[in-house]
Each structure stands twice: as structure tokens, then as C-alpha cells.
């Protein structure tokens, strides 16, 4: 969330809509760094 400067609910919405990939470790939701990079690259591509 801090890297994207997005709120918790926005990040969960992105995960639910499958725009941001995540994994579950126990009860915690984790977003790999590569998934964040892919998301940013995709968003920049859409904006262009």
C-alpha cells in the first residue's frame, strides 16, 4: 500500500478485481514486488 500510495480498501478492491496479484500466507494477504511492478507498468501503458 505504501509503495502505491493507496488505501487499504483500494488495494483490496484491486486484488478482488484481479488487477493486482496477491498470495495468502496464513491469514495474511501479501503482494509480491513483481506484482506491484507489473501493475504499475500496466497502468502506465493504459494511460498512454
CHARMM-style PDB file with segment names, atoms N, HN, CA, C and O in Angstrom:
ATOM      1  N   UNK     1       0.829  -1.189   0.000  1.00  0.00      PROA
ATOM      2  CA  UNK     1       0.000   0.000   0.000  1.00  0.00      PROA
ATOM      3  C   UNK     1       0.868   1.245   0.000  1.00  0.00      PROA
ATOM      4  O   UNK     1       0.558   2.232  -0.667  1.00  0.00      PROA
ATOM      5  N   UNK     2       1.960   1.191   0.755  1.00  0.00      PROA
ATOM      6  HN  UNK     2       2.212   0.389   1.296  1.00  0.00      PROA
ATOM      7  CA  UNK     2       2.811   2.372   0.855  1.00  0.00      PROA
ATOM      8  C   UNK     2       3.503   2.675  -0.475  1.00  0.00      PROA
ATOM      9  O   UNK     2       3.658   3.838  -0.849  1.00  0.00      PROA
ATOM     10  N   UNK     3       3.910   1.636  -1.174  1.00  0.00      PROA
ATOM     11  HN  UNK     3       3.784   0.692  -0.869  1.00  0.00      PROA
ATOM     12  CA  UNK     3       4.593   1.863  -2.452  1.00  0.00      PROA
ATOM     13  C   UNK     3       3.666   2.482  -3.478  1.00  0.00      PROA
ATOM     14  O   UNK     3       4.096   3.289  -4.302  1.00  0.00      PROA
ATOM     15  N   UNK     4       2.402   2.109  -3.434  1.00  0.00      PROA
ATOM     16  HN  UNK     4       2.053   1.452  -2.765  1.00  0.00      PROA
ATOM     17  CA  UNK     4       1.439   2.624  -4.399  1.00  0.00      PROA
ATOM     18  C   UNK     4       0.748   3.894  -3.920  1.00  0.00      PROA
ATOM     19  O   UNK     4       0.078   4.573  -4.699  1.00  0.00      PROA
ATOM     20  N   UNK     5       0.908   4.211  -2.648  1.00  0.00      PROA
ATOM     21  HN  UNK     5       1.451   3.660  -2.016  1.00  0.00      PROA
ATOM     22  CA  UNK     5       0.231   5.354  -2.026  1.00  0.00      PROA
ATOM     23  C   UNK     5      -1.283   5.237  -2.185  1.00  0.00      PROA
ATOM     24  O   UNK     5      -1.971   6.197  -2.530  1.00  0.00      PROA
ATOM     25  N   UNK     6      -1.781   4.016  -1.919  1.00  0.00      PROA
ATOM     26  HN  UNK     6      -1.221   3.236  -1.638  1.00  0.00      PROA
ATOM     27  CA  UNK     6      -3.207   3.726  -1.978  1.00  0.00      PROA
ATOM     28  C   UNK     6      -3.674   3.259  -0.611  1.00  0.00      PROA
ATOM     29  O   UNK     6      -2.890   2.740   0.184  1.00  0.00      PROA
ATOM     30  N   UNK     7      -4.938   3.447  -0.350  1.00  0.00      PROA
ATOM     31  HN  UNK     7      -5.575   3.869  -0.995  1.00  0.00      PROA
ATOM     32  CA  UNK     7      -5.517   2.993   0.903  1.00  0.00      PROA
ATOM     33  C   UNK     7      -5.766   1.494   0.898  1.00  0.00      PROA
ATOM     34  O   UNK     7      -5.738   0.848  -0.150  1.00  0.00      PROA
ATOM     35  N   UNK     8      -6.009   0.951   2.082  1.00  0.00      PROA
ATOM     36  HN  UNK     8      -6.032   1.476   2.934  1.00  0.00      PROA
ATOM     37  CA  UNK     8      -6.232  -0.479   2.242  1.00  0.00      PROA
ATOM     38  C   UNK     8      -7.419  -0.974   1.425  1.00  0.00      PROA
ATOM     39  O   UNK     8      -7.327  -1.999   0.749  1.00  0.00      PROA
ATOM     40  N   UNK     9      -8.526  -0.254   1.485  1.00  0.00      PROA
ATOM     41  HN  UNK     9      -8.601   0.578   2.033  1.00  0.00      PROA
ATOM     42  CA  UNK     9      -9.722  -0.710   0.765  1.00  0.00      PROA
ATOM     43  C   UNK     9      -9.511  -0.674  -0.747  1.00  0.00      PROA
ATOM     44  O   UNK     9     -10.026  -1.534  -1.462  1.00  0.00      PROA
ATOM     45  N   UNK    10      -8.769   0.301  -1.236  1.00  0.00      PROA
ATOM     46  HN  UNK    10      -8.351   1.000  -0.656  1.00  0.00      PROA
ATOM     47  CA  UNK    10      -8.475   0.373  -2.670  1.00  0.00      PROA
ATOM     48  C   UNK    10      -7.617  -0.805  -3.102  1.00  0.00      PROA
ATOM     49  O   UNK    10      -7.850  -1.391  -4.160  1.00  0.00      PROA
ATOM     50  N   UNK    11      -6.624  -1.155  -2.289  1.00  0.00      PROA
ATOM     51  HN  UNK    11      -6.435  -0.679  -1.430  1.00  0.00      PROA
ATOM     52  CA  UNK    11      -5.766  -2.297  -2.610  1.00  0.00      PROA
ATOM     53  C   UNK    11      -6.584  -3.580  -2.615  1.00  0.00      PROA
ATOM     54  O   UNK    11      -6.421  -4.405  -3.514  1.00  0.00      PROA
ATOM     55  N   UNK    12      -7.463  -3.766  -1.630  1.00  0.00      PROA
ATOM     56  HN  UNK    12      -7.596  -3.096  -0.900  1.00  0.00      PROA
ATOM     57  CA  UNK    12      -8.312  -4.960  -1.601  1.00  0.00      PROA
ATOM     58  C   UNK    12      -9.243  -4.996  -2.810  1.00  0.00      PROA
ATOM     59  O   UNK    12      -9.504  -6.073  -3.348  1.00  0.00      PROA
ATOM     60  N   UNK    13      -9.742  -3.857  -3.244  1.00  0.00      PROA
ATOM     61  HN  UNK    13      -9.529  -2.983  -2.807  1.00  0.00      PROA
ATOM     62  CA  UNK    13     -10.575  -3.807  -4.453  1.00  0.00      PROA
ATOM     63  C   UNK    13      -9.771  -4.231  -5.686  1.00  0.00      PROA
ATOM     64  O   UNK    13     -10.282  -4.957  -6.539  1.00  0.00      PROA
ATOM     65  N   UNK    14      -8.528  -3.785  -5.782  1.00  0.00      PROA
ATOM     66  HN  UNK    14      -8.113  -3.195  -5.089  1.00  0.00      PROA
ATOM     67  CA  UNK    14      -7.669  -4.176  -6.901  1.00  0.00      PROA
ATOM     68  C   UNK    14      -7.389  -5.680  -6.878  1.00  0.00      PROA
ATOM     69  O   UNK    14      -7.352  -6.325  -7.926  1.00  0.00      PROA
ATOM     70  N   UNK    15      -7.195  -6.228  -5.686  1.00  0.00      PROA
ATOM     71  HN  UNK    15      -7.225  -5.704  -4.835  1.00  0.00      PROA
ATOM     72  CA  UNK    15      -6.969  -7.671  -5.561  1.00  0.00      PROA
ATOM     73  C   UNK    15      -8.232  -8.429  -5.959  1.00  0.00      PROA
ATOM     74  O   UNK    15      -8.163  -9.410  -6.699  1.00  0.00      PROA
ATOM     75  N   UNK    16      -9.384  -7.976  -5.470  1.00  0.00      PROA
ATOM     76  HN  UNK    16      -9.440  -7.178  -4.869  1.00  0.00      PROA
ATOM     77  CA  UNK    16     -10.658  -8.634  -5.796  1.00  0.00      PROA
ATOM     78  C   UNK    16     -10.951  -8.610  -7.292  1.00  0.00      PROA
ATOM     79  O   UNK    16     -11.483  -9.576  -7.841  1.00  0.00      PROA
ATOM     80  N   UNK    17     -10.604  -7.509  -7.950  1.00  0.00      PROA
ATOM     81  HN  UNK    17     -10.171  -6.725  -7.504  1.00  0.00      PROA
ATOM     82  CA  UNK    17     -10.860  -7.386  -9.386  1.00  0.00      PROA
ATOM     83  C   UNK    17      -9.752  -8.027 -10.228  1.00  0.00      PROA
ATOM     84  O   UNK    17      -9.783  -7.965 -11.457  1.00  0.00      PROA
ATOM     85  N   UNK    18      -8.776  -8.640  -9.557  1.00  0.00      PROA
ATOM     86  HN  UNK    18      -8.750  -8.690  -8.559  1.00  0.00      PROA
ATOM     87  CA  UNK    18      -7.651  -9.343 -10.201  1.00  0.00      PROA
ATOM     88  C   UNK    18      -6.747  -8.421 -11.009  1.00  0.00      PROA
ATOM     89  O   UNK    18      -6.066  -8.870 -11.931  1.00  0.00      PROA
ATOM     90  N   UNK    19      -6.738  -7.155 -10.674  1.00  0.00      PROA
ATOM     91  HN  UNK    19      -7.292  -6.790  -9.926  1.00  0.00      PROA
ATOM     92  CA  UNK    19      -5.815  -6.222 -11.327  1.00  0.00      PROA
ATOM     93  C   UNK    19      -4.474  -6.210 -10.605  1.00  0.00      PROA
ATOM     94  O   UNK    19      -3.469  -5.766 -11.160  1.00  0.00      PROA
ATOM     95  N   UNK    20      -4.459  -6.700  -9.359  1.00  0.00      PROA
ATOM     96  HN  UNK    20      -5.275  -7.060  -8.908  1.00  0.00      PROA
ATOM     97  CA  UNK    20      -3.249  -6.785  -8.550  1.00  0.00      PROA
ATOM     98  C   UNK    20      -3.176  -8.198  -7.989  1.00  0.00      PROA
ATOM     99  O   UNK    20      -4.105  -8.659  -7.324  1.00  0.00      PROA
ATOM    100  N   UNK    21      -2.073  -8.882  -8.257  1.00  0.00      PROA
ATOM    101  HN  UNK    21      -1.319  -8.508  -8.797  1.00  0.00      PROA
ATOM    102  CA  UNK    21      -1.903 -10.265  -7.824  1.00  0.00      PROA
ATOM    103  C   UNK    21      -1.439 -10.310  -6.375  1.00  0.00      PROA
ATOM    104  O   UNK    21      -0.629  -9.489  -5.946  1.00  0.00      PROA
ATOM    105  N   UNK    22      -1.963 -11.277  -5.628  1.00  0.00      PROA
ATOM    106  HN  UNK    22      -2.621 -11.944  -5.977  1.00  0.00      PROA
ATOM    107  CA  UNK    22      -1.546 -11.438  -4.244  1.00  0.00      PROA
ATOM    108  C   UNK    22      -1.518 -12.916  -3.889  1.00  0.00      PROA
ATOM    109  O   UNK    22      -2.071 -13.753  -4.601  1.00  0.00      PROA
ATOM    110  N   UNK    23      -0.862 -13.219  -2.774  1.00  0.00      PROA
ATOM    111  HN  UNK    23      -0.413 -12.539  -2.195  1.00  0.00      PROA
ATOM    112  CA  UNK    23      -0.851 -14.572  -2.241  1.00  0.00      PROA
ATOM    113  C   UNK    23      -1.273 -14.507  -0.783  1.00  0.00      PROA
ATOM    114  O   UNK    23      -1.149 -13.469  -0.132  1.00  0.00      PROA
ATOM    115  N   UNK    24      -1.770 -15.623  -0.280  1.00  0.00      PROA
ATOM    116  HN  UNK    24      -1.870 -16.466  -0.809  1.00  0.00      PROA
ATOM    117  CA  UNK    24      -2.174 -15.695   1.115  1.00  0.00      PROA
ATOM    118  C   UNK    24      -1.152 -16.527   1.872  1.00  0.00      PROA
ATOM    119  O   UNK    24      -0.846 -17.655   1.485  1.00  0.00      PROA
ATOM    120  N   UNK    25      -0.627 -15.965   2.952  1.00  0.00      PROA
ATOM    121  HN  UNK    25      -0.875 -15.048   3.266  1.00  0.00      PROA
ATOM    122  CA  UNK    25       0.304 -16.660   3.830  1.00  0.00      PROA
ATOM    123  C   UNK    25      -0.365 -16.710   5.193  1.00  0.00      PROA
ATOM    124  O   UNK    25      -0.427 -15.709   5.907  1.00  0.00      PROA
ATOM    125  N   UNK    26      -0.865 -17.890   5.546  1.00  0.00      PROA
ATOM    126  HN  UNK    26      -0.815 -18.703   4.966  1.00  0.00      PROA
ATOM    127  CA  UNK    26      -1.657 -17.987   6.772  1.00  0.00      PROA
ATOM    128  C   UNK    26      -2.936 -17.199   6.585  1.00  0.00      PROA
ATOM    129  O   UNK    26      -3.723 -17.480   5.681  1.00  0.00      PROA
ATOM    130  N   UNK    27      -3.142 -16.207   7.446  1.00  0.00      PROA
ATOM    131  HN  UNK    27      -2.503 -15.979   8.180  1.00  0.00      PROA
ATOM    132  CA  UNK    27      -4.317 -15.339   7.314  1.00  0.00      PROA
ATOM    133  C   UNK    27      -3.971 -13.997   6.688  1.00  0.00      PROA
ATOM    134  O   UNK    27      -4.841 -13.143   6.515  1.00  0.00      PROA
ATOM    135  N   UNK    28      -2.691 -13.814   6.348  1.00  0.00      PROA
ATOM    136  HN  UNK    28      -1.985 -14.508   6.489  1.00  0.00      PROA
ATOM    137  CA  UNK    28      -2.231 -12.528   5.817  1.00  0.00      PROA
ATOM    138  C   UNK    28      -2.220 -12.539   4.293  1.00  0.00      PROA
ATOM    139  O   UNK    28      -1.931 -13.561   3.671  1.00  0.00      PROA
ATOM    140  N   UNK    29      -2.530 -11.419   3.715  1.00  0.00      PROA
ATOM    141  HN  UNK    29      -2.764 -10.589   4.220  1.00  0.00      PROA
ATOM    142  CA  UNK    29      -2.506 -11.217   2.268  1.00  0.00      PROA
ATOM    143  C   UNK    29      -1.200 -10.523   1.933  1.00  0.00      PROA
ATOM    144  O   UNK    29      -0.892  -9.483   2.516  1.00  0.00      PROA
ATOM    145  N   UNK    30      -0.417 -11.077   1.001  1.00  0.00      PROA
ATOM    146  HN  UNK    30      -0.668 -11.922   0.528  1.00  0.00      PROA
ATOM    147  CA  UNK    30       0.858 -10.492   0.598  1.00  0.00      PROA
ATOM    148  C   UNK    30       0.847 -10.210  -0.899  1.00  0.00      PROA
ATOM    149  O   UNK    30       0.328 -10.999  -1.688  1.00  0.00      PROA
ATOM    150  N   UNK    31       1.428  -9.072  -1.277  1.00  0.00      PROA
ATOM    151  HN  UNK    31       1.850  -8.431  -0.636  1.00  0.00      PROA
ATOM    152  CA  UNK    31       1.533  -8.693  -2.687  1.00  0.00      PROA
ATOM    153  C   UNK    31       3.018  -8.688  -3.037  1.00  0.00      PROA
ATOM    154  O   UNK    31       3.773  -7.874  -2.505  1.00  0.00      PROA
ATOM    155  N   UNK    32       3.450  -9.590  -3.929  1.00  0.00      PROA
ATOM    156  HN  UNK    32       2.837 -10.251  -4.361  1.00  0.00      PROA
ATOM    157  CA  UNK    32       4.864  -9.632  -4.314  1.00  0.00      PROA
ATOM    158  C   UNK    32       5.295  -8.341  -5.017  1.00  0.00      PROA
ATOM    159  O   UNK    32       4.489  -7.672  -5.663  1.00  0.00      PROA
ATOM    160  N   UNK    33       6.568  -8.011  -4.878  1.00  0.00      PROA
ATOM    161  HN  UNK    33       7.222  -8.555  -4.353  1.00  0.00      PROA
ATOM    162  CA  UNK    33       7.115  -6.802  -5.501  1.00  0.00      PROA
ATOM    163  C   UNK    33       6.929  -6.853  -7.014  1.00  0.00      PROA
ATOM    164  O   UNK    33       6.617  -5.838  -7.637  1.00  0.00      PROA
ATOM    165  N   UNK    34       7.119  -8.027  -7.605  1.00  0.00      PROA
ATOM    166  HN  UNK    34       7.372  -8.852  -7.098  1.00  0.00      PROA
ATOM    167  CA  UNK    34       6.928  -8.161  -9.059  1.00  0.00      PROA
ATOM    168  C   UNK    34       5.498  -7.830  -9.468  1.00  0.00      PROA
ATOM    169  O   UNK    34       5.277  -7.256 -10.534  1.00  0.00      PROA
ATOM    170  N   UNK    35       4.531  -8.187  -8.635  1.00  0.00      PROA
ATOM    171  HN  UNK    35       4.711  -8.654  -7.769  1.00  0.00      PROA
ATOM    172  CA  UNK    35       3.127  -7.886  -8.938  1.00  0.00      PROA
ATOM    173  C   UNK    35       2.888  -6.382  -8.914  1.00  0.00      PROA
ATOM    174  O   UNK    35       2.122  -5.856  -9.722  1.00  0.00      PROA
ATOM    175  N   UNK    36       3.542  -5.695  -7.991  1.00  0.00      PROA
ATOM    176  HN  UNK    36       4.164  -6.123  -7.334  1.00  0.00      PROA
ATOM    177  CA  UNK    36       3.410  -4.234  -7.919  1.00  0.00      PROA
ATOM    178  C   UNK    36       4.016  -3.602  -9.170  1.00  0.00      PROA
ATOM    179  O   UNK    36       3.426  -2.701  -9.765  1.00  0.00      PROA
ATOM    180  N   UNK    37       5.192  -4.078  -9.562  1.00  0.00      PROA
ATOM    181  HN  UNK    37       5.672  -4.810  -9.078  1.00  0.00      PROA
ATOM    182  CA  UNK    37       5.837  -3.549 -10.777  1.00  0.00      PROA
ATOM    183  C   UNK    37       4.972  -3.789 -12.007  1.00  0.00      PROA
ATOM    184  O   UNK    37       4.802  -2.897 -12.838  1.00  0.00      PROA
ATOM    185  N   UNK    38       4.422  -5.007 -12.120  1.00  0.00      PROA
ATOM    186  HN  UNK    38       4.561  -5.732 -11.445  1.00  0.00      PROA
ATOM    187  CA  UNK    38       3.548  -5.324 -13.259  1.00  0.00      PROA
ATOM    188  C   UNK    38       2.316  -4.428 -13.276  1.00  0.00      PROA
ATOM    189  O   UNK    38       1.898  -3.958 -14.335  1.00  0.00      PROA
ATOM    190  N   UNK    39       1.740  -4.196 -12.111  1.00  0.00      PROA
ATOM    191  HN  UNK    39       2.080  -4.578 -11.252  1.00  0.00      PROA
ATOM    192  CA  UNK    39       0.560  -3.343 -12.011  1.00  0.00      PROA
ATOM    193  C   UNK    39       0.881  -1.925 -12.472  1.00  0.00      PROA
ATOM    194  O   UNK    39       0.125  -1.333 -13.243  1.00  0.00      PROA
ATOM    195  N   UNK    40       1.995  -1.386 -12.003  1.00  0.00      PROA
ATOM    196  HN  UNK    40       2.609  -1.867 -11.377  1.00  0.00      PROA
ATOM    197  CA  UNK    40       2.386  -0.025 -12.375  1.00  0.00      PROA
ATOM    198  C   UNK    40       2.647   0.064 -13.877  1.00  0.00      PROA
ATOM    199  O   UNK    40       2.208   1.011 -14.530  1.00  0.00      PROA
ATOM    200  N   UNK    41       3.360  -0.920 -14.423  1.00  0.00      PROA
ATOM    201  HN  UNK    41       3.716  -1.689 -13.893  1.00  0.00      PROA
ATOM    202  CA  UNK    41       3.640  -0.941 -15.859  1.00  0.00      PROA
ATOM    203  C   UNK    41       2.350  -0.992 -16.663  1.00  0.00      PROA
ATOM    204  O   UNK    41       2.206  -0.288 -17.662  1.00  0.00      PROA
ATOM    205  N   UNK    42       1.420  -1.818 -16.229  1.00  0.00      PROA
ATOM    206  HN  UNK    42       1.537  -2.390 -15.417  1.00  0.00      PROA
ATOM    207  CA  UNK    42       0.141  -1.947 -16.927  1.00  0.00      PROA
ATOM    208  C   UNK    42      -0.650  -0.639 -16.862  1.00  0.00      PROA
ATOM    209  O   UNK    42      -1.230  -0.218 -17.863  1.00  0.00      PROA
ATOM    210  N   UNK    43      -0.678  -0.002 -15.707  1.00  0.00      PROA
ATOM    211  HN  UNK    43      -0.207  -0.344 -14.894  1.00  0.00      PROA
ATOM    212  CA  UNK    43      -1.414   1.257 -15.547  1.00  0.00      PROA
ATOM    213  C   UNK    43      -0.802   2.366 -16.395  1.00  0.00      PROA
ATOM    214  O   UNK    43      -1.525   3.178 -16.972  1.00  0.00      PROA
ATOM    215  N   UNK    44       0.523   2.402 -16.473  1.00  0.00      PROA
ATOM    216  HN  UNK    44       1.110   1.742 -16.004  1.00  0.00      PROA
ATOM    217  CA  UNK    44       1.182   3.408 -17.310  1.00  0.00      PROA
ATOM    218  C   UNK    44       0.849   3.156 -18.775  1.00  0.00      PROA
ATOM    219  O   UNK    44       0.605   4.097 -19.530  1.00  0.00      PROA
ATOM    220  N   UNK    45       0.839   1.883 -19.179  1.00  0.00      PROA
ATOM    221  HN  UNK    45       1.037   1.118 -18.565  1.00  0.00      PROA
ATOM    222  CA  UNK    45       0.505   1.529 -20.558  1.00  0.00      PROA
ATOM    223  C   UNK    45      -0.910   1.923 -20.927  1.00  0.00      PROA
ATOM    224  O   UNK    45      -1.156   2.367 -22.048  1.00  0.00      PROA
ATOM    225  N   UNK    46      -1.848   1.767 -20.001  1.00  0.00      PROA
ATOM    226  HN  UNK    46      -1.649   1.406 -19.090  1.00  0.00      PROA
ATOM    227  CA  UNK    46      -3.237   2.157 -20.258  1.00  0.00      PROA
ATOM    228  C   UNK    46      -3.386   3.667 -20.366  1.00  0.00      PROA
ATOM    229  O   UNK    46      -4.206   4.159 -21.141  1.00  0.00      PROA
ATOM    230  N   UNK    47      -2.597   4.401 -19.594  1.00  0.00      PROA
ATOM    231  HN  UNK    47      -1.931   4.002 -18.964  1.00  0.00      PROA
ATOM    232  CA  UNK    47      -2.706   5.857 -19.580  1.00  0.00      PROA
ATOM    233  C   UNK    47      -2.129   6.482 -20.857  1.00  0.00      PROA
ATOM    234  O   UNK    47      -2.515   7.581 -21.253  1.00  0.00      PROA
ATOM    235  N   UNK    48      -1.213   5.770 -21.480  1.00  0.00      PROA
ATOM    236  HN  UNK    48      -0.900   4.877 -21.158  1.00  0.00      PROA
ATOM    237  CA  UNK    48      -0.546   6.332 -22.671  1.00  0.00      PROA
ATOM    238  C   UNK    48      -1.379   6.246 -23.908  1.00  0.00      PROA
ATOM    239  OT1 UNK    48      -0.944   6.678 -24.976  1.00  0.00      PROA
TER     240      UNK     48
END
